[in-house]
């Protein structure tokens, strides 16, 4: 796993909700451009900045957990991942932690979603329990990683989300803003209805 960057920060949380929200990158925060290492192609999804700012205003840590198998396939290097990270932060504001898996599925690592490694790494860097964390993503592997780590998962379906993934999700929301509002309304131990 590429080292998560930057490091965690002390929590300044106020009110109900999780200690941290971890976001999938492609298809959740920004448009999904396969194997993208070009910052010029980064386009935030509608409502992403507002949803993140709502969490930041409440002192809730925000992080990115993202599979980037293009590194294993030789499509880009860590420098491409870093260039996209910097552009995302210019457009969407700072994240407390980035945890990136550079492996392909056939490599069998413990970090690639649906494994819990990225979620656990981000929680470790933030100093929070996975039970006090929500993971928001657009496909079933995001939800499986959340479940495997003991975190709450909220699916935000897109055109690439399979119907079976929606049906299998414990929670889902029609858009990113609705997902964030839902996790703010309830603590991780409370009900899951949206």
Secondary structure, DSSP 8 states (H G I E B T S, - for coil): -EEEES--------SSS-SEEEE-SBTTTB---TT---GGG--B-TTHHHHHHHHHHTT-EEEEEEE-TTTTTTS--HHHHHHHHHHHHHHH---SEEEEE---GGG--SSSTTSSHHHHHHHHHHT--GGGEEEEESSHHHHHHHHHHT-EEEEE--TTS-HHHHHH-S-EESSHHHHHHHHHHS-TTS----
